[in-house]
Amino acid sequence: MGIKYVDYDTIGHFCGGVLSYTMIQYSNVPLGYNFIIANGIHYMIERTEKSVAPNGRVLETMENHIGDITAFLLGWMIGHALRMERYVTSKIAPILWIVLLYNYSAEILREVYPYERLLDGAYMKDK
C-alpha cells in the first residue's frame, strides 16, 4: 500500500520475487511455468487489492502497483540469475515454504478482510 512507485513495501516485493522463484524452482517446476505461477499470482494479488478506502482516501496508486510488480519481477529475475535454488537444503525448505505461503496469505487476507485489525486489513491503514 502506497502512493509512490517505491515505498517501504518495495523491498518485501523484491524479496518475495526471489523467494517465489527459488521455492518453485526447488520443486523442479519448469522455468516457464515458474515464471507464470510466481508472477501471475503476484499480478492477480496486485490487481485485486483495494486502492481506495470507503471514505475516498487513496490507499494505493497505479504507480505503486507498477512499482510492486516491477520489484517482484526484478527479484524473480535476480533469483534466476543467481540460481538461488542451489542454496536450499531439505532442512530449510519447509521453513522457506512457510515464509512464502504466510506472506502470500497475509497479503490476500488483508484485502479479503479489510476492516480486520488483527490482519492489518487494508482499511486499517486509513487511520
C-alpha positions in Angstrom: 0.0 0.0 0.0 1.5 3.3 -1.0 1.3 6.3 -3.2 4.8 6.3 -4.8 6.5 3.9 -7.2 8.9 2.8 -4.4 7.9 2.7 -0.7 8.8 0.6 2.4 7.0 -2.4 1.0 9.1 -2.5 -2.2 11.9 -4.5 -0.6 9.3 -7.0 0.5 8.1 -7.4 -3.0 11.6 -7.8 -4.2 12.4 -10.5 -1.6 9.1 -12.2 -2.4 10.1 -12.5 -6.0 13.4 -14.1 -5.1 11.8 -16.4 -2.7 9.0 -17.3 -5.1 11.4 -18.2 -7.9 13.7 -20.1 -5.5 11.0 -22.3 -4.0 9.1 -23.1 -7.2 12.4 -23.9 -8.9 13.4 -26.0 -6.0 10.3 -28.0 -6.6 11.5 -28.8 -10.1 8.9 -26.8 -11.9 10.0 -25.9 -15.5 11.2 -22.3 -15.7 8.4 -21.1 -17.9 5.7 -22.4 -15.6 7.7 -21.0 -12.6 7.5 -17.5 -14.2 3.8 -17.8 -14.9 2.9 -19.2 -11.5 5.0 -16.8 -9.4 4.5 -13.6 -11.4 0.9 -14.5 -12.3 -0.2 -15.0 -8.7 1.5 -11.8 -7.6 0.0 -9.8 -10.5 -3.5 -11.1 -9.6 -3.0 -10.1 -6.0 -2.0 -6.6 -7.1 -4.9 -6.3 -9.4 -7.5 -7.2 -6.7 -6.1 -5.0 -4.0 -8.3 -2.3 -2.6 -6.9 1.0 -3.8 -9.4 3.4 -2.3 -10.9 3.3 1.2 -14.6 3.8 1.7 -14.0 7.4 2.9 -12.4 8.1 -0.5 -8.8 8.2 0.7 -6.4 6.8 -1.9 -4.5 3.8 -0.3 -2.6 2.7 -3.3 -1.9 4.3 -6.7 -1.4 2.7 -10.1 2.2 3.9 -9.8 2.7 1.9 -6.6 1.1 -1.2 -8.2 3.5 -0.9 -11.1 6.4 -0.4 -8.7 5.4 -3.5 -6.6 5.0 -5.7 -9.7 8.4 -4.5 -11.1 10.2 -5.1 -7.8 8.7 -8.6 -7.6 9.7 -9.3 -11.2 13.3 -8.0 -10.6 13.5 -10.2 -7.5 12.4 -13.2 -9.6 15.0 -12.4 -12.2 17.8 -12.0 -9.7 16.8 -15.3 -8.1 17.0 -16.9 -11.5 20.3 -15.2 -12.4 21.9 -16.3 -9.1 20.3 -19.8 -9.3 19.2 -19.4 -5.7 17.6 -22.9 -5.6 21.1 -24.3 -5.3 21.3 -22.9 -1.7 18.1 -24.5 -0.5 18.5 -27.7 1.5 15.9 -30.2 2.6 16.2 -28.8 6.2 15.4 -25.2 5.4 12.9 -25.8 2.5 9.9 -26.3 4.8 10.7 -23.0 6.7 11.1 -21.1 3.4 7.8 -22.6 2.1 6.1 -21.4 5.3 7.5 -17.9 5.0 6.4 -17.7 1.3 2.9 -19.0 1.9 2.5 -16.9 5.0 3.4 -13.7 3.1 1.1 -14.6 0.2 -1.8 -15.5 2.6 -1.3 -12.3 4.6 -1.4 -10.2 1.5 -4.6 -11.8 0.3 -6.4 -11.9 3.7 -5.6 -8.2 4.2 -7.7 -7.5 1.2 -10.4 -10.0 1.9 -10.9 -8.7 5.4 -10.1 -5.0 5.0 -11.5 -4.0 8.4 -9.8 -6.7 10.5 -7.3 -5.1 12.9 -5.6 -8.5 13.6 -4.8 -9.0 10.0 -3.7 -5.3 9.5 -6.6 -5.0 7.0 -6.4 -2.6 4.0 -8.7 -0.1 5.6 -6.9 -0.2 9.0 -4.1 1.8 7.3 -6.6 4.5 6.7 -6.3 5.8 10.2 
